[in-house]
Amino acid sequence: MAPAAAQTISDFLNDTATTPDDYDMILTGDLGRVGSQLLNELCQKDYGVDISSVHNDCGLLIYDMNNQDIHAGGSGCGCSASVLNTHIMNALASGRLTKVLFVATGALLSTTSTLQGETIPSIAHAVLLTGGERE
C-alpha cells in the first residue's frame, strides 16, 4: 500500500503544483509504523518529495504504540473512519487544521495469491479536506 500511496501523493502534489509544506497534514489510512516509514522513504527516494514533517497515519493516531501490543496496526477502514470523522474533522472545524491531504489506502489481500508468490494489488485515493481559519 505504501508504493500506491507514495505515487498518489506525488501525483497529487505535481497536479496541484503544491509541496508538502502547503498542508497542515498528509494523512494516510493505516500504513502503521512500518508502512509509514516505507512511505516516507519511497516519497524521498522515488519521487524526491519529503513528507516526513507533515505525514501522519490513522493507525498510528488511534493506538498507543508504546503501551499496546498492536504489531502492524489495525483495519485501515476502521482506523480511517474513526480518526478522520472525529479527531481530524473536529480539528478542521475548530481551525486547528486548515488543509489536510487524506490518502486512503487499500489492498486486495488474498491468501491464495500470496501463498503463490503473487503481488498484493493496492490502491490509494487522495482527498483534500479544508476547514476554517486557524485560531
CNS distance restraints for C-alpha pairs under 8 A (distance, minus, plus):
assign (resid   1 and name CA) (resid   5 and name CA) 6.20 0.50 0.50
assign (resid   1 and name CA) (resid  31 and name CA) 7.28 0.50 0.50
assign (resid   1 and name CA) (resid  35 and name CA) 7.68 0.50 0.50
assign (resid   1 and name CA) (resid 105 and name CA) 6.15 0.50 0.50
assign (resid   1 and name CA) (resid 106 and name CA) 6.38 0.50 0.50
assign (resid   1 and name CA) (resid 107 and name CA) 6.40 0.50 0.50
assign (resid   1 and name CA) (resid 122 and name CA) 5.24 0.50 0.50
assign (resid   1 and name CA) (resid 123 and name CA) 6.63 0.50 0.50
assign (resid   1 and name CA) (resid 124 and name CA) 7.42 0.50 0.50
assign (resid   2 and name CA) (resid   6 and name CA) 5.98 0.50 0.50
assign (resid   2 and name CA) (resid  31 and name CA) 6.97 0.50 0.50
assign (resid   2 and name CA) (resid  35 and name CA) 5.87 0.50 0.50
assign (resid   2 and name CA) (resid  36 and name CA) 7.29 0.50 0.50
assign (resid   2 and name CA) (resid  38 and name CA) 6.40 0.50 0.50
assign (resid   2 and name CA) (resid  39 and name CA) 4.94 0.50 0.50
assign (resid   2 and name CA) (resid  42 and name CA) 7.82 0.50 0.50
assign (resid   3 and name CA) (resid   7 and name CA) 6.26 0.50 0.50
assign (resid   3 and name CA) (resid  39 and name CA) 6.78 0.50 0.50
assign (resid   3 and name CA) (resid  42 and name CA) 6.90 0.50 0.50
assign (resid   4 and name CA) (resid   8 and name CA) 6.06 0.50 0.50
assign (resid   4 and name CA) (resid 105 and name CA) 7.72 0.50 0.50
assign (resid   4 and name CA) (resid 122 and name CA) 6.28 0.50 0.50
assign (resid   4 and name CA) (resid 123 and name CA) 5.53 0.50 0.50
assign (resid   4 and name CA) (resid 124 and name CA) 5.63 0.50 0.50
assign (resid   5 and name CA) (resid   9 and name CA) 6.01 0.50 0.50
assign (resid   5 and name CA) (resid  28 and name CA) 7.83 0.50 0.50
assign (resid   5 and name CA) (resid  39 and name CA) 7.11 0.50 0.50
assign (resid   5 and name CA) (resid 103 and name CA) 6.72 0.50 0.50
assign (resid   5 and name CA) (resid 104 and name CA) 7.98 0.50 0.50
assign (resid   5 and name CA) (resid 105 and name CA) 6.62 0.50 0.50
assign (resid   5 and name CA) (resid 123 and name CA) 7.34 0.50 0.50
assign (resid   5 and name CA) (resid 124 and name CA) 5.30 0.50 0.50
assign (resid   5 and name CA) (resid 125 and name CA) 7.84 0.50 0.50
assign (resid   6 and name CA) (resid  10 and name CA) 6.12 0.50 0.50
assign (resid   6 and name CA) (resid  39 and name CA) 5.84 0.50 0.50
assign (resid   6 and name CA) (resid  40 and name CA) 7.87 0.50 0.50
assign (resid   6 and name CA) (resid  42 and name CA) 6.26 0.50 0.50
assign (resid   6 and name CA) (resid  43 and name CA) 5.32 0.50 0.50
assign (resid   6 and name CA) (resid  47 and name CA) 7.93 0.50 0.50
assign (resid   7 and name CA) (resid  11 and name CA) 5.96 0.50 0.50
assign (resid   7 and name CA) (resid  43 and name CA) 7.65 0.50 0.50
assign (resid   7 and name CA) (resid  47 and name CA) 7.76 0.50 0.50
assign (resid   8 and name CA) (resid  12 and name CA) 5.98 0.50 0.50
assign (resid   8 and name CA) (resid 103 and name CA) 7.80 0.50 0.50
assign (resid   8 and name CA) (resid 124 and name CA) 6.34 0.50 0.50
assign (resid   8 and name CA) (resid 125 and name CA) 6.91 0.50 0.50
assign (resid   8 and name CA) (resid 126 and name CA) 6.76 0.50 0.50
assign (resid   9 and name CA) (resid  13 and name CA) 6.12 0.50 0.50
assign (resid   9 and name CA) (resid 103 and name CA) 7.46 0.50 0.50
assign (resid   9 and name CA) (resid 126 and name CA) 7.18 0.50 0.50
assign (resid  10 and name CA) (resid  14 and name CA) 6.14 0.50 0.50
assign (resid  10 and name CA) (resid  43 and name CA) 7.21 0.50 0.50
assign (resid  10 and name CA) (resid  47 and name CA) 6.46 0.50 0.50
assign (resid  10 and name CA) (resid  49 and name CA) 7.18 0.50 0.50
assign (resid  11 and name CA) (resid  15 and name CA) 5.94 0.50 0.50
assign (resid  12 and name CA) (resid  16 and name CA) 6.09 0.50 0.50
assign (resid  12 and name CA) (resid 126 and name CA) 7.24 0.50 0.50
assign (resid  13 and name CA) (resid  17 and name CA) 5.72 0.50 0.50
assign (resid  13 and name CA) (resid  18 and name CA) 5.02 0.50 0.50
assign (resid  13 and name CA) (resid  19 and name CA) 5.99 0.50 0.50
assign (resid  13 and name CA) (resid  20 and name CA) 7.64 0.50 0.50
assign (resid  14 and name CA) (resid  18 and name CA) 6.67 0.50 0.50
assign (resid  18 and name CA) (resid  22 and name CA) 6.27 0.50 0.50
assign (resid  19 and name CA) (resid  23 and name CA) 7.75 0.50 0.50
assign (resid  20 and name CA) (resid  26 and name CA) 7.55 0.50 0.50
assign (resid  20 and name CA) (resid  49 and name CA) 7.77 0.50 0.50
assign (resid  20 and name CA) (resid  50 and name CA) 7.24 0.50 0.50
assign (resid  20 and name CA) (resid  51 and name CA) 5.68 0.50 0.50
assign (resid  20 and name CA) (resid  54 and name CA) 6.82 0.50 0.50
assign (resid  21 and name CA) (resid  54 and name CA) 7.45 0.50 0.50
assign (resid  22 and name CA) (resid  99 and name CA) 7.87 0.50 0.50
assign (resid  23 and name CA) (resid  54 and name CA) 7.23 0.50 0.50
assign (resid  23 and name CA) (resid  98 and name CA) 7.98 0.50 0.50
assign (resid  23 and name CA) (resid  99 and name CA) 5.26 0.50 0.50
assign (resid  23 and name CA) (resid 100 and name CA) 5.82 0.50 0.50
assign (resid  23 and name CA) (resid 101 and name CA) 6.93 0.50 0.50
assign (resid  24 and name CA) (resid  54 and name CA) 6.39 0.50 0.50
assign (resid  24 and name CA) (resid  97 and name CA) 6.12 0.50 0.50
assign (resid  24 and name CA) (resid  98 and name CA) 6.72 0.50 0.50
assign (resid  24 and name CA) (resid  99 and name CA) 5.51 0.50 0.50
assign (resid  24 and name CA) (resid 100 and name CA) 5.83 0.50 0.50
assign (resid  25 and name CA) (resid  54 and name CA) 4.77 0.50 0.50
assign (resid  25 and name CA) (resid  55 and name CA) 5.80 0.50 0.50
assign (resid  25 and name CA) (resid  56 and name CA) 6.91 0.50 0.50
assign (resid  25 and name CA) (resid  97 and name CA) 7.97 0.50 0.50
assign (resid  25 and name CA) (resid  99 and name CA) 7.00 0.50 0.50
assign (resid  25 and name CA) (resid 100 and name CA) 4.92 0.50 0.50
assign (resid  25 and name CA) (resid 101 and name CA) 6.36 0.50 0.50
assign (resid  26 and name CA) (resid  51 and name CA) 7.50 0.50 0.50
assign (resid  26 and name CA) (resid  54 and name CA) 5.71 0.50 0.50
assign (resid  26 and name CA) (resid  55 and name CA) 4.66 0.50 0.50
assign (resid  26 and name CA) (resid  56 and name CA) 6.31 0.50 0.50
assign (resid  26 and name CA) (resid 100 and name CA) 5.83 0.50 0.50
assign (resid  26 and name CA) (resid 101 and name CA) 4.72 0.50 0.50
assign (resid  26 and name CA) (resid 102 and name CA) 5.96 0.50 0.50
assign (resid  26 and name CA) (resid 103 and name CA) 7.37 0.50 0.50
assign (resid  27 and name CA) (resid  55 and name CA) 5.77 0.50 0.50
assign (resid  27 and name CA) (resid  56 and name CA) 4.97 0.50 0.50
assign (resid  27 and name CA) (resid  57 and name CA) 5.29 0.50 0.50
assign (resid  27 and name CA) (resid  58 and name CA) 6.94 0.50 0.50
assign (resid  27 and name CA) (resid 100 and name CA) 7.07 0.50 0.50
assign (resid  27 and name CA) (resid 101 and name CA) 6.12 0.50 0.50
assign (resid  27 and name CA) (resid 102 and name CA) 4.77 0.50 0.50
assign (resid  27 and name CA) (resid 103 and name CA) 6.00 0.50 0.50
assign (resid  28 and name CA) (resid  55 and name CA) 7.73 0.50 0.50
assign (resid  28 and name CA) (resid  56 and name CA) 6.54 0.50 0.50
assign (resid  28 and name CA) (resid  57 and name CA) 4.70 0.50 0.50
assign (resid  28 and name CA) (resid  58 and name CA) 6.22 0.50 0.50
assign (resid  28 and name CA) (resid  80 and name CA) 7.91 0.50 0.50
assign (resid  28 and name CA) (resid 102 and name CA) 5.96 0.50 0.50
assign (resid  28 and name CA) (resid 103 and name CA) 4.80 0.50 0.50
assign (resid  28 and name CA) (resid 104 and name CA) 5.74 0.50 0.50
assign (resid  28 and name CA) (resid 105 and name CA) 6.86 0.50 0.50
assign (resid  29 and name CA) (resid  57 and name CA) 5.94 0.50 0.50
assign (resid  29 and name CA) (resid  58 and name CA) 5.21 0.50 0.50
assign (resid  29 and name CA) (resid  59 and name CA) 6.72 0.50 0.50
assign (resid  29 and name CA) (resid  76 and name CA) 5.27 0.50 0.50
assign (resid  29 and name CA) (resid  77 and name CA) 7.18 0.50 0.50
assign (resid  29 and name CA) (resid  79 and name CA) 6.67 0.50 0.50
assign (resid  29 and name CA) (resid  80 and name CA) 4.98 0.50 0.50
assign (resid  29 and name CA) (resid 102 and name CA) 7.80 0.50 0.50
assign (resid  29 and name CA) (resid 103 and name CA) 6.55 0.50 0.50
assign (resid  29 and name CA) (resid 104 and name CA) 4.93 0.50 0.50
assign (resid  29 and name CA) (resid 105 and name CA) 5.65 0.50 0.50
assign (resid  30 and name CA) (resid  57 and name CA) 5.89 0.50 0.50
assign (resid  30 and name CA) (resid  58 and name CA) 5.42 0.50 0.50
assign (resid  30 and name CA) (resid  59 and name CA) 4.43 0.50 0.50
assign (resid  30 and name CA) (resid  60 and name CA) 7.41 0.50 0.50
assign (resid  30 and name CA) (resid  73 and name CA) 6.81 0.50 0.50
assign (resid  30 and name CA) (resid  74 and name CA) 6.94 0.50 0.50
assign (resid  30 and name CA) (resid  75 and name CA) 6.92 0.50 0.50
assign (resid  30 and name CA) (resid  76 and name CA) 4.52 0.50 0.50
assign (resid  30 and name CA) (resid  77 and name CA) 7.93 0.50 0.50
assign (resid  30 and name CA) (resid  79 and name CA) 6.46 0.50 0.50
assign (resid  30 and name CA) (resid  80 and name CA) 6.96 0.50 0.50
assign (resid  30 and name CA) (resid 105 and name CA) 7.32 0.50 0.50
assign (resid  31 and name CA) (resid  35 and name CA) 4.42 0.50 0.50
assign (resid  31 and name CA) (resid  36 and name CA) 5.47 0.50 0.50
assign (resid  31 and name CA) (resid  57 and name CA) 6.61 0.50 0.50
assign (resid  31 and name CA) (resid  59 and name CA) 6.68 0.50 0.50
assign (resid  31 and name CA) (resid  72 and name CA) 7.96 0.50 0.50
assign (resid  31 and name CA) (resid  73 and name CA) 7.42 0.50 0.50
assign (resid  31 and name CA) (resid  76 and name CA) 7.64 0.50 0.50
assign (resid  31 and name CA) (resid 105 and name CA) 7.92 0.50 0.50
assign (resid  32 and name CA) (resid  36 and name CA) 5.87 0.50 0.50
assign (resid  32 and name CA) (resid  57 and name CA) 6.73 0.50 0.50
assign (resid  32 and name CA) (resid  58 and name CA) 7.93 0.50 0.50
assign (resid  32 and name CA) (resid  59 and name CA) 5.29 0.50 0.50
assign (resid  32 and name CA) (resid  60 and name CA) 5.71 0.50 0.50
assign (resid  32 and name CA) (resid  72 and name CA) 5.60 0.50 0.50
assign (resid  32 and name CA) (resid  73 and name CA) 5.11 0.50 0.50
assign (resid  32 and name CA) (resid  74 and name CA) 7.95 0.50 0.50
assign (resid  33 and name CA) (resid  37 and name CA) 6.26 0.50 0.50
assign (resid  33 and name CA) (resid  60 and name CA) 6.76 0.50 0.50
assign (resid  33 and name CA) (resid  72 and name CA) 6.77 0.50 0.50
assign (resid  33 and name CA) (resid  73 and name CA) 7.69 0.50 0.50
assign (resid  34 and name CA) (resid  38 and name CA) 6.24 0.50 0.50
assign (resid  34 and name CA) (resid  72 and name CA) 7.06 0.50 0.50
assign (resid  35 and name CA) (resid  39 and name CA) 6.00 0.50 0.50
assign (resid  36 and name CA) (resid  40 and name CA) 6.25 0.50 0.50
assign (resid  36 and name CA) (resid  56 and name CA) 7.81 0.50 0.50
assign (resid  36 and name CA) (resid  57 and name CA) 7.09 0.50 0.50
assign (resid  37 and name CA) (resid  41 and name CA) 6.29 0.50 0.50
assign (resid  38 and name CA) (resid  42 and name CA) 6.03 0.50 0.50
assign (resid  39 and name CA) (resid  43 and name CA) 6.05 0.50 0.50
assign (resid  40 and name CA) (resid  44 and name CA) 6.31 0.50 0.50
assign (resid  40 and name CA) (resid  50 and name CA) 6.92 0.50 0.50
assign (resid  40 and name CA) (resid  51 and name CA) 6.36 0.50 0.50
assign (resid  40 and name CA) (resid  52 and name CA) 5.94 0.50 0.50
assign (resid  41 and name CA) (resid  45 and name CA) 5.90 0.50 0.50
assign (resid  42 and name CA) (resid  46 and name CA) 5.35 0.50 0.50
assign (resid  42 and name CA) (resid  47 and name CA) 7.11 0.50 0.50
assign (resid  43 and name CA) (resid  47 and name CA) 5.11 0.50 0.50
assign (resid  43 and name CA) (resid  48 and name CA) 6.18 0.50 0.50
assign (resid  43 and name CA) (resid  49 and name CA) 5.20 0.50 0.50
assign (resid  43 and name CA) (resid  50 and name CA) 6.35 0.50 0.50
assign (resid  43 and name CA) (resid  51 and name CA) 7.22 0.50 0.50
assign (resid  44 and name CA) (resid  48 and name CA) 4.46 0.50 0.50
assign (resid  44 and name CA) (resid  49 and name CA) 4.78 0.50 0.50
assign (resid  44 and name CA) (resid  50 and name CA) 5.28 0.50 0.50
assign (resid  44 and name CA) (resid  51 and name CA) 7.91 0.50 0.50
assign (resid  45 and name CA) (resid  49 and name CA) 7.91 0.50 0.50
assign (resid  51 and name CA) (resid  55 and name CA) 5.64 0.50 0.50
assign (resid  56 and name CA) (resid  60 and name CA) 7.28 0.50 0.50
assign (resid  56 and name CA) (resid  61 and name CA) 7.57 0.50 0.50
assign (resid  57 and name CA) (resid  61 and name CA) 6.25 0.50 0.50
assign (resid  58 and name CA) (resid  62 and name CA) 6.08 0.50 0.50
assign (resid  58 and name CA) (resid  76 and name CA) 7.84 0.50 0.50
assign (resid  58 and name CA) (resid  79 and name CA) 5.50 0.50 0.50
assign (resid  58 and name CA) (resid  80 and name CA) 5.57 0.50 0.50
assign (resid  58 and name CA) (resid  83 and name CA) 5.89 0.50 0.50
assign (resid  58 and name CA) (resid  84 and name CA) 7.62 0.50 0.50
assign (resid  59 and name CA) (resid  63 and name CA) 6.50 0.50 0.50
assign (resid  59 and name CA) (resid  73 and name CA) 5.68 0.50 0.50
assign (resid  59 and name CA) (resid  74 and name CA) 6.39 0.50 0.50
assign (resid  59 and name CA) (resid  75 and name CA) 7.96 0.50 0.50
assign (resid  59 and name CA) (resid  76 and name CA) 7.14 0.50 0.50
assign (resid  59 and name CA) (resid  79 and name CA) 5.59 0.50 0.50
assign (resid  59 and name CA) (resid  80 and name CA) 7.58 0.50 0.50
assign (resid  60 and name CA) (resid  64 and name CA) 7.49 0.50 0.50
assign (resid  60 and name CA) (resid  65 and name CA) 7.03 0.50 0.50
assign (resid  60 and name CA) (resid  73 and name CA) 7.44 0.50 0.50
assign (resid  61 and name CA) (resid  83 and name CA) 7.28 0.50 0.50
assign (resid  62 and name CA) (resid  79 and name CA) 6.65 0.50 0.50
assign (resid  62 and name CA) (resid  82 and name CA) 7.89 0.50 0.50
assign (resid  62 and name CA) (resid  83 and name CA) 6.61 0.50 0.50
assign (resid  63 and name CA) (resid  68 and name CA) 7.03 0.50 0.50
assign (resid  63 and name CA) (resid  70 and name CA) 7.77 0.50 0.50
assign (resid  63 and name CA) (resid  73 and name CA) 7.95 0.50 0.50
assign (resid  64 and name CA) (resid  68 and name CA) 5.67 0.50 0.50
assign (resid  65 and name CA) (resid  69 and name CA) 7.39 0.50 0.50
assign (resid  65 and name CA) (resid  70 and name CA) 7.18 0.50 0.50
assign (resid  70 and name CA) (resid  74 and name CA) 7.50 0.50 0.50
assign (resid  74 and name CA) (resid  78 and name CA) 7.57 0.50 0.50
assign (resid  74 and name CA) (resid  79 and name CA) 6.80 0.50 0.50
assign (resid  75 and name CA) (resid  79 and name CA) 5.92 0.50 0.50
assign (resid  76 and name CA) (resid  80 and name CA) 5.80 0.50 0.50
assign (resid  76 and name CA) (resid 105 and name CA) 7.29 0.50 0.50
assign (resid  76 and name CA) (resid 106 and name CA) 7.26 0.50 0.50
assign (resid  77 and name CA) (resid  81 and name CA) 6.05 0.50 0.50
assign (resid  78 and name CA) (resid  82 and name CA) 6.02 0.50 0.50
assign (resid  79 and name CA) (resid  83 and name CA) 5.96 0.50 0.50
assign (resid  80 and name CA) (resid  84 and name CA) 5.59 0.50 0.50
assign (resid  80 and name CA) (resid  85 and name CA) 7.98 0.50 0.50
assign (resid  80 and name CA) (resid 104 and name CA) 7.54 0.50 0.50
assign (resid  81 and name CA) (resid  85 and name CA) 5.72 0.50 0.50
assign (resid  82 and name CA) (resid  86 and name CA) 6.23 0.50 0.50
assign (resid  83 and name CA) (resid  87 and name CA) 5.39 0.50 0.50
assign (resid  83 and name CA) (resid  88 and name CA) 6.38 0.50 0.50
assign (resid  84 and name CA) (resid  88 and name CA) 4.86 0.50 0.50
assign (resid  84 and name CA) (resid  89 and name CA) 6.06 0.50 0.50
assign (resid  85 and name CA) (resid  89 and name CA) 5.46 0.50 0.50
assign (resid  85 and name CA) (resid  90 and name CA) 7.75 0.50 0.50
assign (resid  86 and name CA) (resid  90 and name CA) 5.88 0.50 0.50
assign (resid  87 and name CA) (resid  91 and name CA) 6.15 0.50 0.50
assign (resid  88 and name CA) (resid  92 and name CA) 6.17 0.50 0.50
assign (resid  88 and name CA) (resid  97 and name CA) 7.81 0.50 0.50
assign (resid  89 and name CA) (resid  93 and name CA) 6.06 0.50 0.50
assign (resid  90 and name CA) (resid  94 and name CA) 6.09 0.50 0.50
assign (resid  91 and name CA) (resid  95 and name CA) 6.05 0.50 0.50
assign (resid  91 and name CA) (resid  96 and name CA) 4.95 0.50 0.50
assign (resid  91 and name CA) (resid  97 and name CA) 5.32 0.50 0.50
assign (resid  92 and name CA) (resid  96 and name CA) 6.11 0.50 0.50
assign (resid  92 and name CA) (resid  97 and name CA) 4.75 0.50 0.50
assign (resid  92 and name CA) (resid  98 and name CA) 5.58 0.50 0.50
assign (resid  92 and name CA) (resid  99 and name CA) 7.71 0.50 0.50
assign (resid  92 and name CA) (resid 130 and name CA) 6.68 0.50 0.50
assign (resid  92 and name CA) (resid 131 and name CA) 4.45 0.50 0.50
assign (resid  92 and name CA) (resid 132 and name CA) 6.35 0.50 0.50
assign (resid  93 and name CA) (resid  97 and name CA) 7.97 0.50 0.50
assign (resid  93 and name CA) (resid 131 and name CA) 5.64 0.50 0.50
assign (resid  93 and name CA) (resid 132 and name CA) 5.96 0.50 0.50
assign (resid  94 and name CA) (resid 131 and name CA) 7.84 0.50 0.50
assign (resid  94 and name CA) (resid 132 and name CA) 6.75 0.50 0.50
assign (resid  94 and name CA) (resid 134 and name CA) 7.53 0.50 0.50
assign (resid  94 and name CA) (resid 135 and name CA) 7.63 0.50 0.50
assign (resid  95 and name CA) (resid 131 and name CA) 6.27 0.50 0.50
assign (resid  95 and name CA) (resid 132 and name CA) 4.87 0.50 0.50
assign (resid  95 and name CA) (resid 133 and name CA) 5.01 0.50 0.50
assign (resid  95 and name CA) (resid 134 and name CA) 4.13 0.50 0.50
assign (resid  95 and name CA) (resid 135 and name CA) 5.80 0.50 0.50
assign (resid  96 and name CA) (resid 134 and name CA) 5.53 0.50 0.50
assign (resid  96 and name CA) (resid 135 and name CA) 6.64 0.50 0.50
assign (resid  97 and name CA) (resid 130 and name CA) 7.95 0.50 0.50
assign (resid  97 and name CA) (resid 131 and name CA) 6.77 0.50 0.50
assign (resid  97 and name CA) (resid 132 and name CA) 7.89 0.50 0.50
assign (resid  97 and name CA) (resid 134 and name CA) 6.80 0.50 0.50
assign (resid  98 and name CA) (resid 129 and name CA) 7.86 0.50 0.50
assign (resid  98 and name CA) (resid 130 and name CA) 5.18 0.50 0.50
assign (resid  98 and name CA) (resid 131 and name CA) 4.56 0.50 0.50
assign (resid  98 and name CA) (resid 132 and name CA) 5.95 0.50 0.50
assign (resid  98 and name CA) (resid 133 and name CA) 6.50 0.50 0.50
assign (resid  98 and name CA) (resid 134 and name CA) 6.71 0.50 0.50
assign (resid  99 and name CA) (resid 128 and name CA) 7.19 0.50 0.50
assign (resid  99 and name CA) (resid 129 and name CA) 5.82 0.50 0.50
assign (resid  99 and name CA) (resid 130 and name CA) 4.56 0.50 0.50
assign (resid  99 and name CA) (resid 131 and name CA) 6.57 0.50 0.50
assign (resid 100 and name CA) (resid 128 and name CA) 5.95 0.50 0.50
assign (resid 100 and name CA) (resid 129 and name CA) 5.09 0.50 0.50
assign (resid 100 and name CA) (resid 130 and name CA) 6.36 0.50 0.50
assign (resid 101 and name CA) (resid 126 and name CA) 6.66 0.50 0.50
assign (resid 101 and name CA) (resid 127 and name CA) 5.84 0.50 0.50
assign (resid 101 and name CA) (resid 128 and name CA) 4.67 0.50 0.50
assign (resid 101 and name CA) (resid 129 and name CA) 6.23 0.50 0.50
assign (resid 102 and name CA) (resid 126 and name CA) 5.71 0.50 0.50
assign (resid 102 and name CA) (resid 127 and name CA) 5.11 0.50 0.50
assign (resid 102 and name CA) (resid 128 and name CA) 6.20 0.50 0.50
assign (resid 102 and name CA) (resid 129 and name CA) 7.18 0.50 0.50
assign (resid 103 and name CA) (resid 124 and name CA) 6.17 0.50 0.50
assign (resid 103 and name CA) (resid 125 and name CA) 5.40 0.50 0.50
assign (resid 103 and name CA) (resid 126 and name CA) 4.45 0.50 0.50
assign (resid 103 and name CA) (resid 127 and name CA) 6.32 0.50 0.50
assign (resid 104 and name CA) (resid 124 and name CA) 5.43 0.50 0.50
assign (resid 104 and name CA) (resid 125 and name CA) 5.30 0.50 0.50
assign (resid 104 and name CA) (resid 126 and name CA) 6.58 0.50 0.50
assign (resid 104 and name CA) (resid 127 and name CA) 7.99 0.50 0.50
assign (resid 105 and name CA) (resid 122 and name CA) 7.38 0.50 0.50
assign (resid 105 and name CA) (resid 123 and name CA) 5.81 0.50 0.50
assign (resid 105 and name CA) (resid 124 and name CA) 4.38 0.50 0.50
assign (resid 105 and name CA) (resid 125 and name CA) 6.70 0.50 0.50
assign (resid 106 and name CA) (resid 122 and name CA) 5.60 0.50 0.50
assign (resid 106 and name CA) (resid 123 and name CA) 5.41 0.50 0.50
assign (resid 106 and name CA) (resid 124 and name CA) 6.39 0.50 0.50
assign (resid 107 and name CA) (resid 120 and name CA) 6.61 0.50 0.50
assign (resid 107 and name CA) (resid 121 and name CA) 5.76 0.50 0.50
assign (resid 107 and name CA) (resid 122 and name CA) 4.16 0.50 0.50
assign (resid 107 and name CA) (resid 123 and name CA) 6.34 0.50 0.50
assign (resid 108 and name CA) (resid 120 and name CA) 6.23 0.50 0.50
assign (resid 108 and name CA) (resid 121 and name CA) 5.57 0.50 0.50
assign (resid 108 and name CA) (resid 122 and name CA) 6.28 0.50 0.50
assign (resid 109 and name CA) (resid 114 and name CA) 7.86 0.50 0.50
assign (resid 109 and name CA) (resid 120 and name CA) 6.19 0.50 0.50
assign (resid 109 and name CA) (resid 121 and name CA) 7.68 0.50 0.50
assign (resid 110 and name CA) (resid 114 and name CA) 6.28 0.50 0.50
assign (resid 110 and name CA) (resid 120 and name CA) 7.82 0.50 0.50
assign (resid 111 and name CA) (resid 115 and name CA) 5.96 0.50 0.50
assign (resid 112 and name CA) (resid 116 and name CA) 6.25 0.50 0.50
assign (resid 113 and name CA) (resid 117 and name CA) 6.38 0.50 0.50
assign (resid 113 and name CA) (resid 118 and name CA) 5.08 0.50 0.50
assign (resid 113 and name CA) (resid 119 and name CA) 7.32 0.50 0.50
assign (resid 113 and name CA) (resid 120 and name CA) 7.76 0.50 0.50
assign (resid 114 and name CA) (resid 118 and name CA) 5.25 0.50 0.50
assign (resid 114 and name CA) (resid 119 and name CA) 6.71 0.50 0.50
assign (resid 114 and name CA) (resid 120 and name CA) 7.16 0.50 0.50
